Amino acid sequence: MKPPRITGVTITPVAVLDPPLLNASGVHQPYQLRAVIELHTDAGITGLGEAYGDDPTLANLRAAAPVLEGLSVFDLNGLTARTATALGAAAPGSPTDLIGAASREKTIAQTVGALEVAFYDAQGKATGLRVCDVLGGAVREAVPYSAYLFYRWARHPQGATGPDYPDDDFGEALDPAGIVAQAKRLVDVYGFGSLKLKGGVFAPEEEAEAIAALHEAFPGRPLRLDPNANWSVETSLRVTPRLEGLLEYLEDPTGGNPGMARVAAGTSLPLATNMCVTSFAEIPEAVRLGSVSIVLSDHHYWGGMRASQRLAGLCATFGWGLSMHSNTHLGISLAAMTHLAAALPELTYACDTHSVWQREDVVRPGALVWSEGSLAVPAGPGLGVELDREALARLHQQYLDCGIRSRDDVSAMRLADPSWERRKPRF
C-alpha cells in the first residue's frame, strides 16, 4: 500500500456555548475556544484533529502546518521532528495554567498532540482500522467516564452575553443540595458510575459537606474532589480527615510536587494530579518525593497518543493509577480520548469529560453513543466521526463574532465581582 502523503492542513477556530461553571480561576466565559484540524492527503483522505483554540495554540499549529506537506501519515517521528524545527526555540504561553510553567518541550508536545490525532485518523481511514486498533487493539469496547459536577450559576453575569444568548436549564448549584440535584440529573441521563466535583471554589469545609451529601445520596459510588491546587498544605491536612473514607481519590489539593508530598504523607487518601505531573520531565521528582499515586493523562498536552501510551507504561512501572483529564472539548477530542482509553490496559479509573456541558458540536450525531456511564468505541474507520460542515461554519462564525481569543476566567468573574482577585492558594 502506498502511504497517503500530506498535501495541506486546514485549521479552523470555533467558539462553542459554555455555561457559567465556577472553578479555582473564576468562572467559564460564555464561549470556549477550540480548533478543528483537517489533514488533507494525496489519497483523498482527510484526517481530523482537535485542539485548544486560543491565539498561542493557533499560532503554533499554523507554524507547524506548512512543514508537514509531503510527509506520510504514518511518519509520526517526522511529525515530531518537523514540528520541533518549525516552532524553533520559542516557548509561548500555554493555553491553560493547569500544566504549569510553559517550556519549549511542552509547547512542542501540545502541538504534536493536536496534529498526531489527525495522523492517526488518516491512518485508520487508509487501512480500514479503528484508531484503537492502530494503537495496538482495544482492551475494552466501552470506556467508562465520570460525571463532572460543577458549582455554577444559573446564567452568565450581566454584560457577559448579549440578549440572544441561550441559557441552559440546569439552574444554579451553589450548595450541597444543588450539587446532589445536578448529580442525580447526570446519573439519570447518562448512568455515570462515578462522580467528580470541581472544587477550589468555596471554603474547603463546605466542599467536604458536598462530598458527604453525595456519599449519602449515592452510597457505594466512587467520588472524587478536585480543588485545582487552591488549598494550602495546611488547609489540605486540616480537611483531609473529613474526606477519608468518602473519596476514591483527592485530585491536586495543593500545588507542586513538594506540597503534594507533604499532604500525601499526612493522609490515607490517594492523591491524583493533572497539575504537578504534566510532562515526562516532572516524573522523577514526583517519584522521589512520593507526591502522587494517580496521574490523569491528557493526549492534548502530553504529546499525543504515543506519548500517552509511554506515560501509561511509566505509571505501571511506578505503581501509579491512571485516569484521563478533560477540558472543554468537542466530539473529535471525545472520540480520540475514547479510542486511546480503549487501547490502554493500564487505565484504572473512569475518565473525565466535559461533554455533558456542551450543547454544540462539529461532528455529525450518531457516532458517540452513551450507555450506563460509558462511551462505546466509535466503529471507525479512524476516529469514526465525521465533520458536520454546516455546524463547523456556524461555530467558526460564532468565533469571529464573540471576540474571545483566549480563555480568561478571571475577567469573567470580575463582571460579577469587580473586586475579585485570583489567588493561589485561596484557602
ROPAKOL-506782 format. One line per 8 residues: their letters; for each residue x, z, y of N, C-alpha, C. Coordinates in steps of 0.2 Angstrom, whole numbers, plus 5000, padded with zeros to 4 digits. Each point is the difference from the previous one (the first is absolute). Layout:
BEGIN
a	X/Z/Y/X/Z/Y/X/Z/Y  ...
end
This chain:
BEGIN
mkppritg	5004/5000/4994/4996/5000/5006/5004/5000/5006  4999/4995/5005/5004/5000/5006/4997/5006/5004  5004/5004/5003/4997/5006/5004/4998/4998/5007  4994/5002/5002/4998/4998/5007/5005/5003/5005  5001/4996/5005/5004/5002/5005/4996/5000/5007  5003/5005/5004/4996/5002/5006/5001/4994/5005  4994/4998/5003/5000/4995/5006/4999/5003/5006  4997/5006/5000/4998/5003/5007/4997/5007/4999
vtitpvav	4999/5004/5005/4997/5006/5000/4995/5001/5006  4994/5002/4998/4995/5001/5006/4999/5007/5000  5001/5003/5006/4999/5007/5001/4994/5001/5005  4994/5003/4998/4995/5001/5005/4998/5007/5001  5001/5003/5006/4998/5007/5001/4992/5000/5001  4998/5006/4997/4992/5001/5001/4999/5007/5002  4994/5001/5002/4998/5007/5002/4994/5002/4997  4999/5006/4997/4994/5001/4996/4997/5007/5003
ldppllna	4994/5001/4999/4996/5006/5002/5003/5006/4997  5001/5005/5003/5003/5006/4997/4996/5006/5003  4998/5005/4996/4996/5006/5003/5004/5005/5003  4998/5004/5004/5004/5006/5003/5002/5005/4995  5005/4998/4996/5003/5005/4995/5005/5004/5004  4999/5007/4999/5005/5004/5003/5006/5002/4996  5006/5001/5003/5006/5001/4996/5005/5004/5004  5006/5001/4997/5005/5004/5004/5002/4997/5006
sgvhqpyq	5000/4993/5001/5002/4996/5006/4995/5000/5005  4993/5001/4998/4995/4999/5005/4994/4997/4997  4998/4994/5002/4994/4997/4997/5001/4993/4999  4997/4997/4995/5000/4992/4999/4997/4997/5006  5003/4994/5002/4997/4996/5005/4994/4996/4997  4996/4997/5004/4995/4996/4998/5001/4994/4995  5007/4998/5001/5002/4994/4996/5007/5002/4997  5001/4998/4994/5006/5001/4997/5003/4992/4998
lravielh	5006/5000/5001/5004/4993/5000/5003/4999/4993  4999/4994/4997/5003/4997/4994/5002/4993/5001  5005/4998/4996/5002/4993/5000/4999/4997/4993  4997/4994/5000/4999/4996/4994/5005/4995/5000  5004/5000/4994/5005/4995/4999/4998/4995/4995  5001/4994/5001/4999/4994/4996/5007/4996/4999  5002/5000/4994/5006/4997/4998/4999/4993/4997  5001/4995/5003/4998/4993/4998/5006/4997/4996
tdagitgl	4998/4996/4995/5005/4997/4995/4999/4993/4999  5005/4997/4998/5000/4992/4998/4996/4999/4994  4997/5005/4997/4996/4999/4994/4993/5001/5002  4998/5001/5007/4993/5001/5002/4998/5007/4999  5004/5004/4997/4998/5007/4999/5002/5004/5006  4995/5005/5002/5001/5004/5006/5000/5007/4997  5005/5004/5001/5001/5007/4999/4997/5004/5006  4997/5006/4998/4997/5004/5005/5004/5007/5001
geaygddp	5000/5002/5006/5003/5007/5001/4997/5003/5006  5001/5006/5000/4997/5004/5006/5005/5006/5002  5000/5001/5007/5005/5005/5003/4996/5003/5006  5004/5005/5003/4998/5002/5006/4999/4995/5005  4997/5001/5005/4999/4994/5005/5002/5002/5007  5004/5005/5001/5003/5002/5006/5005/4995/5003  5002/5000/5006/5005/4995/5003/5007/5000/4996  5003/5006/4999/5006/5000/4997/5000/4997/4993
tlanlraa	4995/5001/4996/4999/4997/4993/4999/4993/5001  4996/4998/5004/4999/4992/5001/5006/4997/5002  5004/5003/5005/5007/4997/5002/5004/5000/4994  5001/5005/4995/5004/4999/4995/4998/4995/4995  4993/5000/4998/4998/4994/4996/5001/4993/5003  4999/5000/5006/5001/4993/5003/5008/4998/5000  5004/5005/5001/5007/4999/4999/5002/4997/4993  4997/5004/4995/5002/4998/4993/4997/4994/4998
apvlegls	4994/4998/5002/4996/4994/4997/5004/4994/5000  5003/4998/5005/5003/4993/5000/5006/4999/4995  5004/5006/4999/5005/4999/4995/4998/5000/4993  4994/5001/4998/4998/5000/4994/4998/4993/4997  5000/4995/5005/4998/4993/4998/5005/4997/4995  4998/4997/4995/5004/4997/4994/5001/5005/4995  4999/5007/5001/5001/5005/4994/4995/4999/4995  5002/5001/4994/4995/5001/4994/4996/5006/5001
vfdlnglt	4994/5000/4998/4996/5006/5000/5002/5005/4995  5004/4998/4995/5003/5005/4995/5007/5003/5003  5002/4998/5005/5007/5002/5002/4999/5006/5005  4999/5006/4997/4999/5006/5004/5006/5003/5003  5006/4999/4996/5006/5002/5003/5002/4995/5006  4998/4994/5000/5001/4996/5006/4995/5002/5006  4994/5002/4998/4996/5003/5005/5003/5006/5004  5003/5004/4996/5003/5006/5003/5006/4998/5004
artatalg	5004/4996/4998/5006/4998/5003/4999/4996/5006  4995/4996/5000/4999/4996/5006/4996/5004/5005  4996/5005/4998/4997/5004/5005/5005/5004/5004  5004/5003/4996/5005/5005/5003/5004/4996/5005  5002/4994/4998/5004/4996/5005/4996/4998/5006  4994/4998/4999/4995/4998/5006/4999/5006/5005  5000/5006/4997/4998/5006/5004/5007/5003/5004  5006/4998/4997/5006/5002/5003/5001/5007/5000
aaapgspt	5003/5003/5005/5002/5007/5000/4995/5004/5004  4995/4997/5003/4995/5004/5003/4996/5005/4996  4998/5005/5003/4995/5005/4996/4995/5001/5005  4995/4996/5000/4994/5001/5004/4996/5006/4998  4995/5002/5004/4996/5006/4999/4996/4999/4994  4998/5005/4996/4995/4999/4995/4993/5000/5002  4996/4997/4996/4993/5000/5002/4996/5007/4999  5003/5004/4996/4998/5007/4999/5005/5005/5000
dligaasr	4999/5006/5003/5004/5005/5000/5001/5004/4993  4995/4998/4995/5000/5003/4994/5007/4999/4996  5004/4995/5001/5005/4998/4997/5007/5002/5003  4999/5005/5005/5006/5003/5003/5004/4995/5005  5006/5001/5001/5004/4997/5005/5001/4993/4998  4999/4995/5004/5001/4993/4999/5008/4999/4998  5001/4995/4996/5007/4998/4998/4999/4993/4998  5006/4996/5000/5001/4993/4998/4997/5000/4993
ektiaqtv	5002/5004/4995/4998/5000/4993/4992/5000/5000  4997/5005/5003/4993/5000/5000/4996/4994/5003  5003/4998/5005/4997/4994/5004/5000/4994/4995  5006/4999/4996/5000/4995/4995/4995/5001/4995  5000/5006/4997/4996/5002/4995/4992/4998/5002  4998/5002/5006/4993/4999/5002/4999/4992/5000  5005/4996/5002/4999/4993/5001/4999/4997/4993  5005/5002/4996/5000/4997/4993/4994/5002/4996
galevafy	4998/5006/5001/4994/5003/4996/4994/4996/5002  4999/4998/5006/4995/4996/5002/5000/4993/4997  5006/4996/5001/5000/4994/4998/5000/4999/4992  5003/5005/4997/5001/5000/4992/4993/4999/4997  4995/5004/5003/4994/4999/4996/4997/4993/5000  5001/4996/5006/4998/4993/5000/5004/4996/4995  5007/5002/4999/5004/4997/4994/4997/5001/4994  4998/5006/4998/4997/5002/4994/4993/4996/4999
daqgkatg	4996/5000/5005/4994/4997/4999/5001/4992/4999  5005/4997/5003/5001/4993/4998/5003/4999/4993  5004/5005/4998/5003/5000/4993/4994/5000/4995  4995/5005/5001/4995/5000/4996/4996/4994/5000  4998/4997/5006/4997/4994/5000/5003/4994/4997  5007/5000/5000/5004/4995/4997/5000/5000/4992  5000/5006/4998/5000/5001/4992/4993/5002/4997  4995/5001/5004/4994/5002/4997/4999/5007/4998
lrvcdvlg	5005/5004/5003/5000/5007/4998/4998/5004/5006  4997/5006/4998/4999/5005/5005/5007/5003/5002  5000/5003/5007/5006/5003/5002/5002/5006/4996  4995/5004/4997/5002/5005/4996/5004/4998/4994  4998/4994/4997/5003/4997/4994/5007/4998/5002  5001/4997/5006/5006/4998/5002/5005/5006/5001  4997/5005/5002/5004/5006/5001/5002/5004/4993  4998/4997/4995/5002/5003/4993/4994/5002/4996
gavreavp	4994/4999/5002/4994/5001/4996/4996/5007/5003  4993/4999/4999/4996/5006/5002/5000/5005/4994  5001/5006/5003/5000/5006/4995/4993/5003/5001  4996/4998/5005/4993/5002/5001/4996/4994/5003  4994/4999/4998/4996/4995/5003/4996/5002/5006  5000/5007/5001/4996/5002/5006/5004/5006/5003  5001/5000/5007/5005/5004/5003/4995/5006/5004  5001/5006/4998/4997/5005/5003/5002/5002/5007
ysaylfyr	4995/5000/5005/5002/5002/5007/4996/5007/5002  5003/5003/5005/4997/5006/5002/4996/4999/5007  4994/5004/5000/4996/4999/5006/5004/5003/5006  5001/4996/5005/5004/5002/5006/4995/5003/5006  5000/5007/5000/4996/5003/5005/5003/5001/5007  4997/5000/5005/5002/5001/5007/4996/5004/5004  5003/5005/5004/4996/5002/5005/4999/4994/5005  4994/5000/5003/4998/4994/5004/4995/5002/5005
warhpqga	5000/4996/5005/4994/5000/5005/4995/4995/4998  4994/5000/5002/4995/4996/4999/5001/4993/5003  5003/5000/5006/5002/4994/5003/5006/5000/5004  5003/4995/5002/5006/5000/5004/4998/5003/5007  5006/5003/5004/4999/5003/5006/4997/4994/5005  4997/5003/5005/4997/4996/5006/5006/4996/5003  4999/4994/5001/5006/4995/5003/5004/4997/4995  5000/5002/4993/5004/4997/4995/4997/4993/4998
tgpdypdd	4993/4999/5000/4997/4995/4998/4995/4997/5005  4998/4994/4999/4995/4997/5004/4993/5001/4997  4995/4998/5004/4993/5002/4998/4998/4997/4994  5003/4994/4997/4998/4997/4994/5004/5002/4994  5004/5005/5001/5004/5003/4994/4996/5003/4995  5000/4998/4994/4995/5003/4995/5003/5006/4996  4997/5006/5002/5001/5006/4996/4998/5000/4993  5004/5004/4996/4997/5000/4993/4995/5006/4999
dfgealdp	4998/5001/4994/4995/5005/4999/5002/5006/4997  5007/5002/5000/5002/5006/4997/4999/5006/5004  5000/5000/5006/4999/5005/5004/5006/5005/5000  5000/5005/5004/5006/5004/5001/5001/5005/4994  5007/5001/4999/5002/5005/4995/5005/5005/5003  4998/5005/5002/5005/5005/5004/5000/5007/4997  4997/5001/4994/5000/5006/4997/5000/5000/4993  5000/5005/4996/5000/4999/4993/4993/4997/4997
agivaqak	4995/5002/5003/4993/4997/4998/5001/4992/5001  5002/4998/5006/5001/4993/5001/5004/4996/4995  5006/5003/4999/5005/4997/4995/4996/5000/4993  4997/5005/4998/4997/5000/4993/4994/4994/5000  4996/5000/5005/4995/4995/5001/5004/4993/4999  5005/4999/5004/5004/4993/4999/5002/4999/4993  5003/5005/4997/5002/4999/4993/4995/4998/4996  4994/5004/5000/4994/4998/4996/4998/4993/5001
rlvdvygf	5000/4998/5006/4998/4993/5001/5005/4995/4996  5007/5001/5001/5005/4996/4997/5000/5000/4993  4999/5006/4997/4999/5001/4993/4994/4996/4997  4995/5001/5003/4993/4997/4998/5001/4992/5000  5003/4997/5005/5001/4993/5001/5005/4997/4995  5006/5004/5000/5006/4997/4996/5001/5003/4994  4998/5007/4999/5002/5003/4994/5007/5003/5000  5003/5001/5006/5007/5003/5000/5001/5006/4995
gslklkgg	5005/5000/4997/5002/5006/4996/5004/5005/5003  5003/4999/5006/5004/5004/5003/4999/5000/5008  5001/5005/5004/4999/5000/5007/5006/5002/5004  5001/4996/5005/5006/5002/5005/4997/5001/5007  5002/5005/5003/4998/5001/5007/5006/4999/5004  4999/4996/5006/5005/4999/5005/5000/5006/5004  5005/5004/5000/5001/5007/5004/5004/4999/5006  5003/5006/5003/5004/5000/5006/4996/4999/5006
vfapeeea	4993/5001/5000/4996/4999/5005/4998/5006/5003  4997/5005/4996/4998/5006/5002/5004/5006/4998  4999/5006/5002/5004/5006/4997/5001/4999/4993  5005/5002/4997/5001/4999/4993/4995/5004/4996  4999/5006/5002/4995/5004/4997/4993/4997/4999  4998/4996/5006/4994/4997/4999/5000/4994/4995  5006/4997/5000/5000/4994/4995/5000/5003/4993  5003/5006/4999/5000/5003/4993/4993/5002/4998
eaiaalhe	4996/5002/5005/4993/5001/4999/4996/4994/4998  5002/4994/5003/4997/4994/4997/5002/4998/4993  5006/5002/4998/5002/4999/4993/4996/5004/4996  5000/5007/5002/4996/5004/4996/4993/4998/4999  4997/4997/5005/4993/4998/5000/4999/4994/4995  5006/4995/5000/5000/4995/4996/5000/5002/4992  5005/5005/4999/5001/5003/4994/4993/5003/4997  4996/5003/5004/4994/5002/4998/4995/4995/4999
afpgrplr	5000/4995/5004/4995/4994/4999/5002/4996/4994  5006/4999/4999/5002/4995/4995/5005/5004/4995  4997/5005/4996/5005/5004/4996/5003/4995/4994  5007/5002/5000/5004/4996/4995/5002/4993/5002  4998/4998/5006/5003/4994/5003/5006/5001/5004  5005/4996/4998/5007/5001/5004/4999/4999/5007  5003/5004/5004/5000/5000/5007/5007/5000/5003  5001/4996/5006/5006/5000/5003/4999/5001/5008
ldpnanws	5005/5003/5003/5000/5001/5007/5006/4997/5003  4999/4996/5006/5006/4997/5003/5000/5002/5007  5004/5005/5003/5001/5002/5007/5004/4995/5004  5003/4995/4996/5005/4995/5004/5005/5004/5004  5003/5005/4997/5006/5004/5003/4998/5003/5006  4994/5002/5001/4998/5003/5006/5000/5007/5000  5003/5003/4995/5000/5008/4999/5008/5001/5000  5001/5006/5003/5007/5002/5000/5001/5003/4993
vetslrvt	5007/5001/4998/5001/5004/4994/4997/5006/4999  5000/5004/5006/4997/5007/4999/4992/4999/4999  4997/4996/5004/4993/4999/4999/4999/4998/4993  5003/4995/4997/4999/4998/4993/5001/5005/4995  5005/5005/5001/5001/5005/4995/4994/5005/5001  4997/5001/5006/4995/5004/5001/4993/4998/4997  4999/4993/5000/4994/4997/4998/5000/4999/4992  5006/4998/4998/5000/4998/4993/4997/5005/4995
prleglle	5000/5006/5000/4997/5005/4996/4992/4998/4999  4997/4999/5006/4993/4998/5000/4999/4994/4996  5004/4995/4999/4999/4994/4997/5002/5000/4993  5004/5004/4998/5002/5000/4993/4994/5001/4995  5000/4996/4995/4995/5000/4995/4994/4996/5002  5000/4997/5007/4995/4995/5002/5002/4993/5000  5007/4999/5001/5002/4993/5002/5004/4997/4994  4999/4994/4999/5004/4996/4995/5007/4999/5003
yledptgg	5001/4999/5006/5006/5000/5004/4999/5001/5007  5005/5003/5004/5000/5000/5007/5005/4995/5003  4998/4995/5004/5004/4995/5002/5003/5001/5007  5006/5000/5001/5004/5000/5006/4997/5006/5005  5000/5006/4998/4998/5005/5004/5004/5001/5007  5007/4999/4999/5004/5001/5005/5005/4994/5000  5004/4999/5005/5004/4994/5001/5007/5001/4997  5003/4995/4997/5007/4999/4998/5001/5004/4993
npgmarva	5005/4997/4997/5002/5003/4993/5002/5007/5001  5004/5002/5005/5002/5008/5000/4994/5004/5000  4995/4998/5005/4994/5004/5001/4996/5000/4994  4999/4994/4997/4996/5000/4994/5003/5004/4994  5007/5000/5000/5003/5004/4994/4998/5007/5001  5000/5003/5006/4999/5007/5002/4993/5002/4998  4995/4995/5001/4993/5001/4998/5000/5000/4992  5003/4995/4997/5000/4999/4993/5002/5006/4996
agtslpla	5005/5004/5003/5003/5006/4997/4995/5006/5001  4995/4999/5004/4996/5006/5002/4993/4999/4997  4999/4995/4996/4993/4999/4998/5000/4997/4993  4995/5001/4996/4999/4996/4993/4997/4994/5001  4997/4998/5006/4997/4993/5001/5005/4995/4999  4999/4994/4997/5004/4994/5000/5000/4997/5007  5005/4998/5003/5001/4997/5006/5001/4993/4999  4996/4996/5004/5000/4992/5000/5002/4998/5006
tnmcvtsf	5003/4994/5001/5002/4997/5006/4999/4993/5000  4999/4997/5006/5001/4993/5002/5003/5000/5007  5003/5006/5002/5003/5001/5007/5008/5002/4999  5002/5004/4996/5007/5002/5000/5004/4996/4995  4996/4997/4995/5004/4995/4995/4996/4993/5001  5003/4996/5004/4997/4994/5002/5005/4994/4999  5006/5001/4998/5005/4995/4998/5005/5003/4995  5003/4995/4997/5005/5002/4994/5005/5005/5003
aeipeavr	5002/4999/5006/5005/5004/5003/4998/5007/5001  4994/5002/5000/4998/5006/5001/4999/5004/4993  5000/4997/4995/4999/5003/4993/5005/5005/4998  5007/4999/5001/5005/5005/4998/4999/5007/5004  4998/5000/5006/4999/5006/5003/4994/5004/4997  4995/4996/4999/4994/5003/4997/5001/5003/4993  5004/4997/4996/5002/5002/4994/5005/5006/5000  5004/5000/5005/5005/5006/5000/4996/5006/5003
lgsvsivl	4996/4999/5004/4996/5006/5003/4994/5002/4996  4998/4996/4996/4993/5001/4996/4994/5001/5005  5000/4995/5004/4995/5000/5006/4993/4998/4997  5000/4995/4995/4993/4997/4998/5000/5000/4993  4994/4999/4997/4999/4998/4993/4996/4994/4999  4997/4997/5005/4996/4994/5000/5002/4996/5006  5000/4993/4998/5002/4995/5006/4994/4996/5000  4997/4998/5006/4995/4995/5001/5004/4994/5002
sdhhywgg	5000/4995/4995/5003/4994/5002/4995/4995/5004  5003/4995/5003/4997/4996/5004/5004/4993/5001  4997/4995/4997/5004/4994/4999/5001/4997/5007  4996/5002/5005/5001/4997/5007/5006/5002/5003  5003/5006/4999/5006/5002/5003/5005/5002/4996  4999/5001/4993/5006/5001/4995/5004/4993/4999  4997/4995/5002/5004/4993/4999/4996/4996/4995  4994/5001/4998/4996/4996/4996/4999/5002/4993
mrasqrla	4998/4996/4995/4998/5002/4994/5006/5002/4995  5005/4995/5001/5006/5002/4996/5003/5007/5002  5001/5001/5006/5002/5006/5003/4996/5006/4997  4993/4999/5000/4996/5005/4998/5001/5002/4992  5001/4995/4996/5002/5001/4993/5006/5004/5000  5005/4998/5004/5007/5004/5000/4998/5007/5002  4996/5001/5005/4998/5007/5002/4997/5004/4994  4996/4996/4997/4996/5004/4994/5005/5002/4995
glcatfgw	5005/4996/4998/5005/5002/4995/5004/5006/5003  5002/5000/5006/5003/5006/5003/4996/5006/4999  4993/4999/5002/4996/5006/4999/5000/5003/4993  5000/4995/4995/5000/5002/4993/5006/5004/4999  5006/4997/5002/5006/5003/4999/5001/5007/5002  4997/5002/5006/5001/5006/5003/4994/5005/4999  4995/4997/4996/4994/5004/4998/4995/5001/5005  5000/4995/5005/4995/5000/5005/4994/4997/4998
glsmhsnt	4994/5002/5002/4994/4996/5000/5000/4994/5004  4995/4996/4999/5000/4994/5004/4992/4998/5002  4999/4999/5006/4993/4998/5003/5002/4994/5004  4995/4998/5004/5000/4995/5005/4997/5001/5007  5004/4999/5005/4998/5002/5007/4995/4994/5002  4996/5001/5005/4996/4995/5003/5000/5001/5008  4999/4994/5003/4998/5000/5007/4994/4996/5001  4998/4999/5006/4994/4995/5001/5003/4993/4997
hlgislaa	4996/4997/4995/5002/4994/4997/4994/4996/4999  5001/4993/4998/4994/4996/4998/5001/4998/4993  4996/4995/4998/5000/4999/4993/5006/4997/4996  5004/4997/5004/5006/4997/4997/5005/5006/4998  5001/5004/5005/5004/5006/4998/4997/5004/4995  4993/5001/5000/4997/5004/4994/5001/4997/4994  4999/4993/4999/5002/4997/4994/5007/5000/4998  5005/5000/5005/5007/5001/4998/5001/5007/4998
mthlaaal	4997/5005/5003/5001/5007/4998/4998/5001/4993  4994/4997/4998/4997/5000/4994/5004/4997/4994  5002/4994/5001/5005/4997/4996/5006/5004/4998  5003/5002/5006/5006/5004/4999/4999/5006/4996  4995/5004/5002/4998/5006/4996/4999/4999/4993  4996/4994/4999/4999/4998/4993/5006/4999/4995  5006/4998/5004/5006/4999/4996/5005/5005/5000  4998/5006/5003/5005/5006/5000/4998/5005/4995
peltyacd	5003/5000/4994/4999/5006/4995/5001/5007/5003  5004/5000/5005/5002/5007/5003/4995/5003/5005  4995/4996/5001/4995/5002/5005/4996/5006/4997  5000/5006/5003/4997/5006/4997/4994/5003/5004  4999/4997/5006/4994/5003/5004/4996/4994/5003  4994/5001/5001/4996/4995/5003/5003/4998/5007  4999/4994/5002/5003/4997/5006/4995/5001/5006  5003/5000/5006/4996/5001/5006/4998/4993/5002
thsvwqre	4994/5000/5003/4998/4994/5004/4995/5001/5006  5001/4996/5005/4996/5001/5006/4994/4995/4999  4999/4996/4995/4995/4995/5000/4993/5002/5000  4999/5006/4999/4993/5003/5001/4998/5000/5007  5005/5000/5005/4998/5000/5007/5000/4993/5003  5002/4995/4996/5000/4994/5003/4994/4996/4999  4997/4997/5006/4994/4996/4999/5001/4993/5001  5006/4998/5001/5002/4993/5001/5006/4998/4995
dvvrpgal	5000/4993/4998/5005/4998/4996/5002/4993/5001  5005/4998/4997/5002/4993/5001/5000/4996/4993  4998/5004/4994/4999/4997/4994/4993/4999/4998  4999/4995/4996/4993/4999/4998/4998/5005/4995  4993/5002/5001/4998/5006/4996/5000/4998/4992  5000/5005/4996/4999/4999/4993/5006/5001/4996  5006/5000/5002/5006/5000/4996/5002/5008/4999  4998/5004/5005/5002/5007/5000/4994/5004/4998
vwsegsla	5000/5003/4994/4994/5003/4997/5001/5007/4998  4997/5005/5003/5000/5007/4999/4996/5002/4994  5002/5005/4996/4996/5003/4995/5003/5007/4999  4996/5005/5000/5002/5007/4999/5007/5002/5003  5001/4998/5006/5005/5002/5004/5007/4996/4999  4999/4995/4996/5006/4995/4999/4998/4993/5002  5006/4997/5001/4999/4993/5002/5003/4995/4994  4996/4996/4998/5002/4995/4994/5005/4996/5003
vpagpglg	5005/4998/4996/5005/4996/5002/4997/4993/5001  5001/4997/5006/4997/4993/5001/5002/4995/4995  4996/4996/4998/5001/4995/4994/5006/4995/5001  5001/4999/5006/5006/4995/5001/4998/4993/5000  5004/4995/5000/5007/5001/5000/5003/5003/5006  5006/5002/5000/5003/5003/5006/4997/5007/5002  4998/5001/5006/4997/5006/5002/4993/5000/4998  4997/4994/4999/4993/4999/4998/4995/5001/5006
veldreal	5002/4999/5006/4996/5000/5006/5001/4994/5004  4995/4998/5003/5000/4994/5004/4998/5001/5008  5003/4997/5004/4999/5001/5007/4993/4997/5002  4996/5004/5004/4994/4998/5003/5002/4997/5007  5000/4994/5001/5003/4996/5006/4996/5002/5006  4993/5001/4999/4996/5001/5006/5002/5007/5002  5000/5005/4995/5002/5007/5002/5007/5001/5003  5005/4996/4998/5006/5000/5003/5000/4998/5007
arlhqqyl	4997/4994/5001/4999/4998/5007/4997/5005/5005  4994/5003/4997/4997/5005/5004/5004/5006/5002  5003/5002/4995/5004/5006/5001/5007/4999/5004  5002/4994/5000/5006/4998/5004/4997/5000/5007  4994/4997/5001/4998/5000/5007/4998/5007/5003  4998/5004/4995/4999/5007/5002/5007/5003/5002  5005/4998/4997/5007/5003/5002/5002/4997/5007  4998/4994/5001/5002/4997/5007/4996/5004/5005
dcgirsrd	4994/5002/4999/4995/5003/5004/5001/5007/5002  5002/5004/4994/5000/5007/5001/5006/5003/5004  5005/4996/5001/5006/5002/5004/5005/5005/4997  4998/5003/4994/5005/5005/4997/5005/4996/4997  5006/5002/5001/5006/4997/4997/5005/5004/4996  4998/5007/5000/5004/5005/4996/4995/5006/4999  5001/5003/4994/4996/5006/4999/5002/5006/5005  4995/5003/5003/5001/5005/5005/4995/5005/4999
dvsamrla	5000/5005/4995/4995/5005/4999/5000/5005/5006  5006/5001/5003/5001/5005/5006/4995/4998/5006  5001/4993/5002/4996/4998/5006/4993/5000/4998  4998/4998/4994/4993/5001/4998/4997/5007/5000  5004/5005/4998/4998/5007/5001/4999/5002/5007  5004/4997/5004/5000/5002/5007/4994/4998/5004  4997/4995/4997/4993/4998/5003/4995/5005/4999  5001/5004/4995/4995/5006/4999/5003/5006/5003
dpswerrk	5006/5001/5001/5004/5006/5002/5006/4998/5004  4999/4999/5007/5006/4998/5003/5006/5004/5000  4999/5007/4999/5006/5004/4999/5003/5001/4994  4997/4996/4995/5003/5000/4993/5007/4998/5000  5004/5003/4996/5007/4998/4999/5002/5000/4993  5004/4996/4998/5002/5000/4993/5006/5004/4999  4999/5005/4995/5006/5004/4998/5001/5000/4993  5006/5000/4998/5001/5001/4993/5006/5005/4999
prf	4998/5006/4996/4994/5001/4997/4995/5003/5006  4994/4999/4999/4995/5003/5004/4998/5007/4998  5000/5002/4994/4998/5006/4998/5006/5004/4997
end
